[in-house]
Amino acid sequence: MAIPSQPSQSPLPKLDDWDEFLEGRYKEGKQESEFRQYDAKADPGVAEFYRLNHEKQTVAYALAKKKNISA
């Protein structure tokens, strides 16, 4: 399976592809500077993930989820 250069917005077609995906994405020996890029140079998929996270995961959202789980 070839790893796309741009992250896909859809899940992997087969769950069996997960290990191969991880090998390509999270290789050993990665430099610390290659992780957690939040600035303008960040991978667009990472930047969008964090943008949506900050937009959607409000205190009200977290409290509602906690209430659902506790019920």
N, CA, C and O atoms as a Tripos MOL2 file, in Angstrom:
@<TRIPOS>MOLECULE
protein
  284   283    71     0     0
PROTEIN
NO_CHARGES

@<TRIPOS>ATOM
      1 N           0.8390   -1.1850    0.0000 N.3       1 MET1
      2 CA          0.0000    0.0000    0.0000 C.3       1 MET1
      3 C           0.8780    1.2410    0.0000 C.2       1 MET1
      4 O           1.7640    1.3540    0.8470 O.2       1 MET1
      5 N           0.6710    2.1390   -0.8850 N.am      2 ALA2
      6 CA          1.4310    3.3780   -0.9420 C.3       2 ALA2
      7 C           0.8210    4.3830    0.0330 C.2       2 ALA2
      8 O          -0.4000    4.5170    0.1170 O.2       2 ALA2
      9 N           1.6720    5.0790    0.7590 N.am      3 ILE3
     10 CA          1.2140    6.0910    1.6970 C.3       3 ILE3
     11 C           1.0710    7.4060    0.9270 C.2       3 ILE3
     12 O           2.0250    7.8700    0.3020 O.2       3 ILE3
     13 N          -0.1290    8.0050    0.9750 N.am      4 PRO4
     14 CA         -0.3130    9.2570    0.2430 C.3       4 PRO4
     15 C           0.5090   10.3690    0.8680 C.2       4 PRO4
     16 O           0.7160   10.3820    2.0810 O.2       4 PRO4
     17 N           0.9850   11.3160    0.0400 N.am      5 SER5
     18 CA          1.7760   12.4200    0.5580 C.3       5 SER5
     19 C           0.9050   13.3970    1.3490 C.2       5 SER5
     20 O           1.3820   14.0300    2.2900 O.2       5 SER5
     21 N          -0.3340   13.5180    0.9810 N.am      6 GLN6
     22 CA         -1.2680   14.3650    1.7130 C.3       6 GLN6
     23 C          -2.1980   13.4810    2.5290 C.2       6 GLN6
     24 O          -2.6660   12.4610    2.0220 O.2       6 GLN6
     25 N          -2.4820   13.8420    3.7830 N.am      7 PRO7
     26 CA         -3.3690   13.0160    4.5900 C.3       7 PRO7
     27 C          -4.7630   12.9710    3.9920 C.2       7 PRO7
     28 O          -5.2650   13.9640    3.4650 O.2       7 PRO7
     29 N          -5.3640   11.8250    4.0800 N.am      8 SER8
     30 CA         -6.7120   11.6380    3.5650 C.3       8 SER8
     31 C          -7.7250   12.0450    4.6270 C.2       8 SER8
     32 O          -7.4620   11.9250    5.8240 O.2       8 SER8
     33 N          -8.8620   12.5170    4.1950 N.am      9 GLN9
     34 CA         -9.9210   12.8780    5.1260 C.3       9 GLN9
     35 C         -10.8350   11.6910    5.4070 C.2       9 GLN9
     36 O         -11.8040   11.8150    6.1570 O.2       9 GLN9
     37 N         -10.5290   10.5380    4.8070 N.am     10 SER10
     38 CA        -11.3430    9.3530    5.0270 C.3      10 SER10
     39 C         -10.5020    8.2830    5.7150 C.2      10 SER10
     40 O          -9.2740    8.3020    5.6300 O.2      10 SER10
     41 N         -11.1650    7.3490    6.3980 N.am     11 PRO11
     42 CA        -10.4110    6.2810    7.0650 C.3      11 PRO11
     43 C          -9.7440    5.3430    6.0670 C.2      11 PRO11
     44 O         -10.0520    5.3620    4.8750 O.2      11 PRO11
     45 N          -8.8370    4.5330    6.5670 N.am     12 LEU12
     46 CA         -8.1920    3.5510    5.7070 C.3      12 LEU12
     47 C          -9.2400    2.5940    5.1510 C.2      12 LEU12
     48 O         -10.1750    2.2240    5.8610 O.2      12 LEU12
     49 N          -9.0980    2.1890    3.8930 N.am     13 PRO13
     50 CA        -10.0850    1.2840    3.2910 C.3      13 PRO13
     51 C         -10.1620   -0.0700    4.0170 C.2      13 PRO13
     52 O         -11.2350   -0.6610    4.1410 O.2      13 PRO13
     53 N          -9.0000   -0.5470    4.4950 N.am     14 LYS14
     54 CA         -8.9780   -1.8280    5.2110 C.3      14 LYS14
     55 C          -8.2280   -1.6330    6.5150 C.2      14 LYS14
     56 O          -7.1650   -1.0110    6.5320 O.2      14 LYS14
     57 N          -8.7600   -2.1480    7.5900 N.am     15 LEU15
     58 CA         -8.1080   -2.0380    8.8890 C.3      15 LEU15
     59 C          -6.7320   -2.6940    8.8770 C.2      15 LEU15
     60 O          -5.8390   -2.2750    9.6130 O.2      15 LEU15
     61 N          -6.5560   -3.7170    8.0490 N.am     16 ASP16
     62 CA         -5.2660   -4.4050    7.9590 C.3      16 ASP16
     63 C          -4.1470   -3.4870    7.4610 C.2      16 ASP16
     64 O          -2.9700   -3.8050    7.6340 O.2      16 ASP16
     65 N          -4.4960   -2.3600    6.8510 N.am     17 ASP17
     66 CA         -3.4950   -1.4240    6.3440 C.3      17 ASP17
     67 C          -2.9020   -0.5410    7.4410 C.2      17 ASP17
     68 O          -1.9400    0.1850    7.1940 O.2      17 ASP17
     69 N          -3.4660   -0.5970    8.6470 N.am     18 TRP18
     70 CA         -3.0690    0.3080    9.7260 C.3      18 TRP18
     71 C          -1.5850    0.1860   10.0820 C.2      18 TRP18
     72 O          -0.8860    1.1950   10.1680 O.2      18 TRP18
     73 N          -1.1020   -1.0430   10.2900 N.am     19 ASP19
     74 CA          0.2960   -1.2250   10.6780 C.3      19 ASP19
     75 C           1.2430   -0.6620    9.6290 C.2      19 ASP19
     76 O           2.2340   -0.0160    9.9690 O.2      19 ASP19
     77 N           0.9490   -0.9010    8.3750 N.am     20 GLU20
     78 CA          1.7890   -0.3860    7.2950 C.3      20 GLU20
     79 C           1.7560    1.1430    7.2680 C.2      20 GLU20
     80 O           2.7730    1.7940    7.0280 O.2      20 GLU20
     81 N           0.5910    1.6930    7.5130 N.am     21 PHE21
     82 CA          0.4400    3.1510    7.5650 C.3      21 PHE21
     83 C           1.3180    3.7310    8.6780 C.2      21 PHE21
     84 O           2.0100    4.7280    8.4740 O.2      21 PHE21
     85 N           1.2830    3.1040    9.8470 N.am     22 LEU22
     86 CA          2.0640    3.5940   10.9800 C.3      22 LEU22
     87 C           3.5650    3.5230   10.7130 C.2      22 LEU22
     88 O           4.3080    4.4330   11.0810 O.2      22 LEU22
     89 N           4.0070    2.4510   10.0790 N.am     23 GLU23
     90 CA          5.4300    2.3040    9.7770 C.3      23 GLU23
     91 C           5.9400    3.4660    8.9300 C.2      23 GLU23
     92 O           7.0420    3.9670    9.1530 O.2      23 GLU23
     93 N           5.1440    3.8880    7.9680 N.am     24 GLY24
     94 CA          5.5550    4.9820    7.1040 C.3      24 GLY24
     95 C           5.4340    6.3410    7.7670 C.2      24 GLY24
     96 O           6.2390    7.2350    7.5050 O.2      24 GLY24
     97 N           4.4530    6.5020    8.6070 N.am     25 ARG25
     98 CA          4.1960    7.8110    9.2040 C.3      25 ARG25
     99 C           5.0430    8.0790   10.4470 C.2      25 ARG25
    100 O           5.4830    9.2060   10.6680 O.2      25 ARG25
    101 N           5.2670    7.0580   11.2470 N.am     26 TYR26
    102 CA          5.9550    7.2230   12.5210 C.3      26 TYR26
    103 C           7.2370    6.4140   12.5480 C.2      26 TYR26
    104 O           7.3760    5.4650   13.3190 O.2      26 TYR26
    105 N           8.1500    6.7950   11.7110 N.am     27 LYS27
    106 CA          9.4170    6.0680   11.6170 C.3      27 LYS27
    107 C          10.3130    6.3850   12.8130 C.2      27 LYS27
    108 O          10.2560    7.4800   13.3720 O.2      27 LYS27
    109 N          11.1270    5.4270   13.1910 N.am     28 GLU28
    110 CA         12.0810    5.6450   14.2700 C.3      28 GLU28
    111 C          13.1470    6.6320   13.8050 C.2      28 GLU28
    112 O          13.4390    6.7360   12.6140 O.2      28 GLU28
    113 N          13.7120    7.3420   14.7500 N.am     29 GLY29
    114 CA         14.7810    8.2650   14.4310 C.3      29 GLY29
    115 C          14.3080    9.6380   13.9880 C.2      29 GLY29
    116 O          15.1110   10.4520   13.5340 O.2      29 GLY29
    117 N          13.0110    9.9070   14.1150 N.am     30 LYS30
    118 CA         12.4920   11.2110   13.7460 C.3      30 LYS30
    119 C          13.0420   12.2650   14.7110 C.2      30 LYS30
    120 O          13.1200   12.0260   15.9160 O.2      30 LYS30
    121 N          13.4140   13.3990   14.1940 N.am     31 GLN31
    122 CA         13.9370   14.4880   15.0170 C.3      31 GLN31
    123 C          12.7960   15.1560   15.7870 C.2      31 GLN31
    124 O          11.6640   15.2100   15.3060 O.2      31 GLN31
    125 N          13.0990   15.6620   16.9790 N.am     32 GLU32
    126 CA         12.0860   16.3230   17.8050 C.3      32 GLU32
    127 C          11.4080   17.4670   17.0510 C.2      32 GLU32
    128 O          10.2140   17.7090   17.2260 O.2      32 GLU32
    129 N          12.1690   18.1670   16.2160 N.am     33 SER33
    130 CA         11.6200   19.2970   15.4700 C.3      33 SER33
    131 C          10.5730   18.8710   14.4370 C.2      33 SER33
    132 O           9.8340   19.7130   13.9270 O.2      33 SER33
    133 N          10.5040   17.5760   14.1250 N.am     34 GLU34
    134 CA          9.5310   17.0810   13.1420 C.3      34 GLU34
    135 C           8.1590   16.8050   13.7660 C.2      34 GLU34
    136 O           7.1940   16.5330   13.0520 O.2      34 GLU34
    137 N           8.0760   16.8750   15.0950 N.am     35 PHE35
    138 CA          6.8220   16.5940   15.7820 C.3      35 PHE35
    139 C           6.1020   17.8780   16.1670 C.2      35 PHE35
    140 O           6.7250   18.9260   16.3340 O.2      35 PHE35
    141 N           4.8120   17.7880   16.3020 N.am     36 ARG36
    142 CA          3.9810   18.8610   16.8370 C.3      36 ARG36
    143 C           4.2270   20.2130   16.1870 C.2      36 ARG36
    144 O           4.5670   21.1840   16.8640 O.2      36 ARG36
    145 N           4.0570   20.2710   14.8950 N.am     37 GLN37
    146 CA          4.2200   21.5160   14.1620 C.3      37 GLN37
    147 C           2.8790   22.2460   14.1400 C.2      37 GLN37
    148 O           1.9820   21.8880   13.3770 O.2      37 GLN37
    149 N           2.7510   23.2650   14.9770 N.am     38 TYR38
    150 CA          1.4950   24.0020   15.0790 C.3      38 TYR38
    151 C           1.4780   25.2830   14.2520 C.2      38 TYR38
    152 O           0.4290   25.9090   14.1020 O.2      38 TYR38
    153 N           2.6080   25.6720   13.7240 N.am     39 ASP39
    154 CA          2.7040   26.9550   13.0500 C.3      39 ASP39
    155 C           2.2230   26.8840   11.6000 C.2      39 ASP39
    156 O           1.6380   25.8860   11.1780 O.2      39 ASP39
    157 N           2.4710   27.9350   10.8590 N.am     40 ALA40
    158 CA          2.0090   28.0220    9.4730 C.3      40 ALA40
    159 C           2.6340   26.9560    8.5780 C.2      40 ALA40
    160 O           2.0800   26.6420    7.5250 O.2      40 ALA40
    161 N           3.7790   26.3930    8.9750 N.am     41 LYS41
    162 CA          4.4350   25.3590    8.1770 C.3      41 LYS41
    163 C           3.8780   23.9680    8.4730 C.2      41 LYS41
    164 O           4.3210   22.9860    7.8780 O.2      41 LYS41
    165 N           2.9220   23.8780    9.3760 N.am     42 ALA42
    166 CA          2.3740   22.5840    9.7770 C.3      42 ALA42
    167 C           1.6840   21.8910    8.6100 C.2      42 ALA42
    168 O           1.1680   22.5350    7.6970 O.2      42 ALA42
    169 N           1.6880   20.5650    8.6620 N.am     43 ASP43
    170 CA          0.9440   19.7610    7.6960 C.3      43 ASP43
    171 C          -0.5110   20.2370    7.7270 C.2      43 ASP43
    172 O          -1.0680   20.3830    8.8150 O.2      43 ASP43
    173 N          -1.1410   20.4820    6.5910 N.am     44 PRO44
    174 CA         -2.5190   20.9830    6.5830 C.3      44 PRO44
    175 C          -3.4960   20.0910    7.3580 C.2      44 PRO44
    176 O          -4.4280   20.5950    7.9850 O.2      44 PRO44
    177 N          -3.2890   18.7880    7.3190 N.am     45 GLY45
    178 CA         -4.1800   17.8840    8.0610 C.3      45 GLY45
    179 C          -4.0390   18.0590    9.5600 C.2      45 GLY45
    180 O          -5.0270   17.9940   10.2910 O.2      45 GLY45
    181 N          -2.8070   18.2830   10.0260 N.am     46 VAL46
    182 CA         -2.5650   18.5020   11.4520 C.3      46 VAL46
    183 C          -3.1720   19.8360   11.8740 C.2      46 VAL46
    184 O          -3.8530   19.9180   12.8960 O.2      46 VAL46
    185 N          -2.9280   20.8600   11.1010 N.am     47 ALA47
    186 CA         -3.4610   22.1830   11.4190 C.3      47 ALA47
    187 C          -4.9860   22.1550   11.4810 C.2      47 ALA47
    188 O          -5.5790   22.7420   12.3860 O.2      47 ALA47
    189 N          -5.6220   21.4780   10.5300 N.am     48 GLU48
    190 CA         -7.0880   21.3920   10.5140 C.3      48 GLU48
    191 C          -7.5980   20.5950   11.7050 C.2      48 GLU48
    192 O          -8.6160   20.9630   12.2920 O.2      48 GLU48
    193 N          -6.9210   19.5120   12.0770 N.am     49 PHE49
    194 CA         -7.3210   18.7110   13.2350 C.3      49 PHE49
    195 C          -7.3450   19.5800   14.4970 C.2      49 PHE49
    196 O          -8.3240   19.5720   15.2440 O.2      49 PHE49
    197 N          -6.2690   20.3210   14.7250 N.am     50 TYR50
    198 CA         -6.2050   21.1580   15.9200 C.3      50 TYR50
    199 C          -7.1960   22.3100   15.8570 C.2      50 TYR50
    200 O          -7.7630   22.6940   16.8800 O.2      50 TYR50
    201 N          -7.4090   22.8600   14.6810 N.am     51 ARG51
    202 CA         -8.4070   23.9380   14.5470 C.3      51 ARG51
    203 C          -9.7850   23.4350   14.9380 C.2      51 ARG51
    204 O         -10.4940   24.0780   15.7120 O.2      51 ARG51
    205 N         -10.1640   22.2680   14.3930 N.am     52 LEU52
    206 CA        -11.4700   21.6970   14.7200 C.3      52 LEU52
    207 C         -11.5520   21.3050   16.1970 C.2      52 LEU52
    208 O         -12.5910   21.4820   16.8330 O.2      52 LEU52
    209 N         -10.4700   20.7800   16.7300 N.am     53 ASN53
    210 CA        -10.4340   20.4000   18.1380 C.3      53 ASN53
    211 C         -10.7330   21.6080   19.0180 C.2      53 ASN53
    212 O         -11.5590   21.5350   19.9280 O.2      53 ASN53
    213 N         -10.0540   22.7180   18.7410 N.am     54 HIS54
    214 CA        -10.2530   23.9110   19.5500 C.3      54 HIS54
    215 C         -11.6390   24.5070   19.3600 C.2      54 HIS54
    216 O         -12.2010   25.0860   20.2890 O.2      54 HIS54
    217 N         -12.1820   24.3700   18.1820 N.am     55 GLU55
    218 CA        -13.5090   24.9220   17.9010 C.3      55 GLU55
    219 C         -14.6120   24.0990   18.5470 C.2      55 GLU55
    220 O         -15.5540   24.6600   19.1070 O.2      55 GLU55
    221 N         -14.5070   22.7780   18.4770 N.am     56 LYS56
    222 CA        -15.6080   21.9030   18.8900 C.3      56 LYS56
    223 C         -15.5430   21.4410   20.3480 C.2      56 LYS56
    224 O         -16.5820   21.2180   20.9690 O.2      56 LYS56
    225 N         -14.3470   21.2980   20.8950 N.am     57 GLN57
    226 CA        -14.2460   20.7340   22.2340 C.3      57 GLN57
    227 C         -14.2350   21.8300   23.2930 C.2      57 GLN57
    228 O         -13.2080   22.1520   23.8920 O.2      57 GLN57
    229 N         -15.4080   22.3780   23.4900 N.am     58 THR58
    230 CA        -15.5850   23.4150   24.4960 C.3      58 THR58
    231 C         -15.8310   22.7700   25.8490 C.2      58 THR58
    232 O         -16.0110   21.5550   25.9390 O.2      58 THR58
    233 N         -15.8390   23.5760   26.8940 N.am     59 VAL59
    234 CA        -16.1500   23.0690   28.2380 C.3      59 VAL59
    235 C         -17.5600   22.4810   28.2430 C.2      59 VAL59
    236 O         -17.7830   21.4230   28.8310 O.2      59 VAL59
    237 N         -18.5050   23.1470   27.5990 N.am     60 ALA60
    238 CA        -19.8780   22.6420   27.5390 C.3      60 ALA60
    239 C         -19.9280   21.2680   26.8710 C.2      60 ALA60
    240 O         -20.6440   20.3790   27.3310 O.2      60 ALA60
    241 N         -19.1740   21.0960   25.7970 N.am     61 TYR61
    242 CA        -19.1200   19.8050   25.0950 C.3      61 TYR61
    243 C         -18.5600   18.7300   26.0190 C.2      61 TYR61
    244 O         -19.1180   17.6370   26.1110 O.2      61 TYR61
    245 N         -17.4610   19.0360   26.7030 N.am     62 ALA62
    246 CA        -16.8320   18.0570   27.5970 C.3      62 ALA62
    247 C         -17.7580   17.6880   28.7510 C.2      62 ALA62
    248 O         -17.8610   16.5160   29.1100 O.2      62 ALA62
    249 N         -18.4310   18.6750   29.3320 N.am     63 LEU63
    250 CA        -19.3540   18.3880   30.4360 C.3      63 LEU63
    251 C         -20.5370   17.5470   29.9700 C.2      63 LEU63
    252 O         -20.9920   16.6590   30.6910 O.2      63 LEU63
    253 N         -21.0350   17.8240   28.7670 N.am     64 ALA64
    254 CA        -22.1390   17.0140   28.2290 C.3      64 ALA64
    255 C         -21.7070   15.5740   28.0080 C.2      64 ALA64
    256 O         -22.4570   14.6490   28.3200 O.2      64 ALA64
    257 N         -20.5020   15.3730   27.4710 N.am     65 LYS65
    258 CA        -19.9810   14.0150   27.2740 C.3      65 LYS65
    259 C         -19.8090   13.2990   28.6150 C.2      65 LYS65
    260 O         -20.1440   12.1220   28.7500 O.2      65 LYS65
    261 N         -19.2840   14.0230   29.5970 N.am     66 LYS66
    262 CA        -19.0960   13.4300   30.9180 C.3      66 LYS66
    263 C         -20.4280   13.0210   31.5220 C.2      66 LYS66
    264 O         -20.5320   11.9670   32.1490 O.2      66 LYS66
    265 N         -21.4520   13.8560   31.3340 N.am     67 LYS67
    266 CA        -22.7870   13.5500   31.8390 C.3      67 LYS67
    267 C         -23.3460   12.3020   31.1540 C.2      67 LYS67
    268 O         -23.9600   11.4610   31.8120 O.2      67 LYS67
    269 N         -23.1430   12.1730   29.8440 N.am     68 ASN68
    270 CA        -23.6130   10.9900   29.0900 C.3      68 ASN68
    271 C         -22.9330    9.7240   29.5790 C.2      68 ASN68
    272 O         -23.5760    8.6820   29.7080 O.2      68 ASN68
    273 N         -21.6480    9.8060   29.8490 N.am     69 ILE69
    274 CA        -20.8830    8.6390   30.2770 C.3      69 ILE69
    275 C         -21.2800    8.2270   31.6850 C.2      69 ILE69
    276 O         -21.3760    7.0370   31.9860 O.2      69 ILE69
    277 N         -21.5120    9.2110   32.5470 N.am     70 SER70
    278 CA        -21.8570    8.9420   33.9480 C.3      70 SER70
    279 C         -23.2760    8.4130   34.0950 C.2      70 SER70
    280 O         -23.5800    7.7240   35.0690 O.2      70 SER70
    281 N         -24.1290    8.7190   33.1630 N.am     71 ALA71
    282 CA        -25.5520    8.3390   33.2560 C.3      71 ALA71
    283 C         -25.7730    6.8690   33.0820 C.2      71 ALA71
    284 O         -26.9120    6.4050   33.1360 O.2      71 ALA71
@<TRIPOS>BOND
     1     1     2 1
     2     2     3 1
     3     3     4 2
     4     3     5 am
     5     5     6 1
     6     6     7 1
     7     7     8 2
     8     7     9 am
     9     9    10 1
    10    10    11 1
    11    11    12 2
    12    11    13 am
    13    13    14 1
    14    14    15 1
    15    15    16 2
    16    15    17 am
    17    17    18 1
    18    18    19 1
    19    19    20 2
    20    19    21 am
    21    21    22 1
    22    22    23 1
    23    23    24 2
    24    23    25 am
    25    25    26 1
    26    26    27 1
    27    27    28 2
    28    27    29 am
    29    29    30 1
    30    30    31 1
    31    31    32 2
    32    31    33 am
    33    33    34 1
    34    34    35 1
    35    35    36 2
    36    35    37 am
    37    37    38 1
    38    38    39 1
    39    39    40 2
    40    39    41 am
    41    41    42 1
    42    42    43 1
    43    43    44 2
    44    43    45 am
    45    45    46 1
    46    46    47 1
    47    47    48 2
    48    47    49 am
    49    49    50 1
    50    50    51 1
    51    51    52 2
    52    51    53 am
    53    53    54 1
    54    54    55 1
    55    55    56 2
    56    55    57 am
    57    57    58 1
    58    58    59 1
    59    59    60 2
    60    59    61 am
    61    61    62 1
    62    62    63 1
    63    63    64 2
    64    63    65 am
    65    65    66 1
    66    66    67 1
    67    67    68 2
    68    67    69 am
    69    69    70 1
    70    70    71 1
    71    71    72 2
    72    71    73 am
    73    73    74 1
    74    74    75 1
    75    75    76 2
    76    75    77 am
    77    77    78 1
    78    78    79 1
    79    79    80 2
    80    79    81 am
    81    81    82 1
    82    82    83 1
    83    83    84 2
    84    83    85 am
    85    85    86 1
    86    86    87 1
    87    87    88 2
    88    87    89 am
    89    89    90 1
    90    90    91 1
    91    91    92 2
    92    91    93 am
    93    93    94 1
    94    94    95 1
    95    95    96 2
    96    95    97 am
    97    97    98 1
    98    98    99 1
    99    99   100 2
   100    99   101 am
   101   101   102 1
   102   102   103 1
   103   103   104 2
   104   103   105 am
   105   105   106 1
   106   106   107 1
   107   107   108 2
   108   107   109 am
   109   109   110 1
   110   110   111 1
   111   111   112 2
   112   111   113 am
   113   113   114 1
   114   114   115 1
   115   115   116 2
   116   115   117 am
   117   117   118 1
   118   118   119 1
   119   119   120 2
   120   119   121 am
   121   121   122 1
   122   122   123 1
   123   123   124 2
   124   123   125 am
   125   125   126 1
   126   126   127 1
   127   127   128 2
   128   127   129 am
   129   129   130 1
   130   130   131 1
   131   131   132 2
   132   131   133 am
   133   133   134 1
   134   134   135 1
   135   135   136 2
   136   135   137 am
   137   137   138 1
   138   138   139 1
   139   139   140 2
   140   139   141 am
   141   141   142 1
   142   142   143 1
   143   143   144 2
   144   143   145 am
   145   145   146 1
   146   146   147 1
   147   147   148 2
   148   147   149 am
   149   149   150 1
   150   150   151 1
   151   151   152 2
   152   151   153 am
   153   153   154 1
   154   154   155 1
   155   155   156 2
   156   155   157 am
   157   157   158 1
   158   158   159 1
   159   159   160 2
   160   159   161 am
   161   161   162 1
   162   162   163 1
   163   163   164 2
   164   163   165 am
   165   165   166 1
   166   166   167 1
   167   167   168 2
   168   167   169 am
   169   169   170 1
   170   170   171 1
   171   171   172 2
   172   171   173 am
   173   173   174 1
   174   174   175 1
   175   175   176 2
   176   175   177 am
   177   177   178 1
   178   178   179 1
   179   179   180 2
   180   179   181 am
   181   181   182 1
   182   182   183 1
   183   183   184 2
   184   183   185 am
   185   185   186 1
   186   186   187 1
   187   187   188 2
   188   187   189 am
   189   189   190 1
   190   190   191 1
   191   191   192 2
   192   191   193 am
   193   193   194 1
   194   194   195 1
   195   195   196 2
   196   195   197 am
   197   197   198 1
   198   198   199 1
   199   199   200 2
   200   199   201 am
   201   201   202 1
   202   202   203 1
   203   203   204 2
   204   203   205 am
   205   205   206 1
   206   206   207 1
   207   207   208 2
   208   207   209 am
   209   209   210 1
   210   210   211 1
   211   211   212 2
   212   211   213 am
   213   213   214 1
   214   214   215 1
   215   215   216 2
   216   215   217 am
   217   217   218 1
   218   218   219 1
   219   219   220 2
   220   219   221 am
   221   221   222 1
   222   222   223 1
   223   223   224 2
   224   223   225 am
   225   225   226 1
   226   226   227 1
   227   227   228 2
   228   227   229 am
   229   229   230 1
   230   230   231 1
   231   231   232 2
   232   231   233 am
   233   233   234 1
   234   234   235 1
   235   235   236 2
   236   235   237 am
   237   237   238 1
   238   238   239 1
   239   239   240 2
   240   239   241 am
   241   241   242 1
   242   242   243 1
   243   243   244 2
   244   243   245 am
   245   245   246 1
   246   246   247 1
   247   247   248 2
   248   247   249 am
   249   249   250 1
   250   250   251 1
   251   251   252 2
   252   251   253 am
   253   253   254 1
   254   254   255 1
   255   255   256 2
   256   255   257 am
   257   257   258 1
   258   258   259 1
   259   259   260 2
   260   259   261 am
   261   261   262 1
   262   262   263 1
   263   263   264 2
   264   263   265 am
   265   265   266 1
   266   266   267 1
   267   267   268 2
   268   267   269 am
   269   269   270 1
   270   270   271 1
   271   271   272 2
   272   271   273 am
   273   273   274 1
   274   274   275 1
   275   275   276 2
   276   275   277 am
   277   277   278 1
   278   278   279 1
   279   279   280 2
   280   279   281 am
   281   281   282 1
   282   282   283 1
   283   283   284 2
@<TRIPOS>SUBSTRUCTURE
     1 MET1         2 RESIDUE 1 A MET
     2 ALA2         6 RESIDUE 1 A ALA
     3 ILE3        10 RESIDUE 1 A ILE
     4 PRO4        14 RESIDUE 1 A PRO
     5 SER5        18 RESIDUE 1 A SER
     6 GLN6        22 RESIDUE 1 A GLN
     7 PRO7        26 RESIDUE 1 A PRO
     8 SER8        30 RESIDUE 1 A SER
     9 GLN9        34 RESIDUE 1 A GLN
    10 SER10       38 RESIDUE 1 A SER
    11 PRO11       42 RESIDUE 1 A PRO
    12 LEU12       46 RESIDUE 1 A LEU
    13 PRO13       50 RESIDUE 1 A PRO
    14 LYS14       54 RESIDUE 1 A LYS
    15 LEU15       58 RESIDUE 1 A LEU
    16 ASP16       62 RESIDUE 1 A ASP
    17 ASP17       66 RESIDUE 1 A ASP
    18 TRP18       70 RESIDUE 1 A TRP
    19 ASP19       74 RESIDUE 1 A ASP
    20 GLU20       78 RESIDUE 1 A GLU
    21 PHE21       82 RESIDUE 1 A PHE
    22 LEU22       86 RESIDUE 1 A LEU
    23 GLU23       90 RESIDUE 1 A GLU
    24 GLY24       94 RESIDUE 1 A GLY
    25 ARG25       98 RESIDUE 1 A ARG
    26 TYR26      102 RESIDUE 1 A TYR
    27 LYS27      106 RESIDUE 1 A LYS
    28 GLU28      110 RESIDUE 1 A GLU
    29 GLY29      114 RESIDUE 1 A GLY
    30 LYS30      118 RESIDUE 1 A LYS
    31 GLN31      122 RESIDUE 1 A GLN
    32 GLU32      126 RESIDUE 1 A GLU
    33 SER33      130 RESIDUE 1 A SER
    34 GLU34      134 RESIDUE 1 A GLU
    35 PHE35      138 RESIDUE 1 A PHE
    36 ARG36      142 RESIDUE 1 A ARG
    37 GLN37      146 RESIDUE 1 A GLN
    38 TYR38      150 RESIDUE 1 A TYR
    39 ASP39      154 RESIDUE 1 A ASP
    40 ALA40      158 RESIDUE 1 A ALA
    41 LYS41      162 RESIDUE 1 A LYS
    42 ALA42      166 RESIDUE 1 A ALA
    43 ASP43      170 RESIDUE 1 A ASP
    44 PRO44      174 RESIDUE 1 A PRO
    45 GLY45      178 RESIDUE 1 A GLY
    46 VAL46      182 RESIDUE 1 A VAL
    47 ALA47      186 RESIDUE 1 A ALA
    48 GLU48      190 RESIDUE 1 A GLU
    49 PHE49      194 RESIDUE 1 A PHE
    50 TYR50      198 RESIDUE 1 A TYR
    51 ARG51      202 RESIDUE 1 A ARG
    52 LEU52      206 RESIDUE 1 A LEU
    53 ASN53      210 RESIDUE 1 A ASN
    54 HIS54      214 RESIDUE 1 A HIS
    55 GLU55      218 RESIDUE 1 A GLU
    56 LYS56      222 RESIDUE 1 A LYS
    57 GLN57      226 RESIDUE 1 A GLN
    58 THR58      230 RESIDUE 1 A THR
    59 VAL59      234 RESIDUE 1 A VAL
    60 ALA60      238 RESIDUE 1 A ALA
    61 TYR61      242 RESIDUE 1 A TYR
    62 ALA62      246 RESIDUE 1 A ALA
    63 LEU63      250 RESIDUE 1 A LEU
    64 ALA64      254 RESIDUE 1 A ALA
    65 LYS65      258 RESIDUE 1 A LYS
    66 LYS66      262 RESIDUE 1 A LYS
    67 LYS67      266 RESIDUE 1 A LYS
    68 ASN68      270 RESIDUE 1 A ASN
    69 ILE69      274 RESIDUE 1 A ILE
    70 SER70      278 RESIDUE 1 A SER
    71 ALA71      282 RESIDUE 1 A ALA
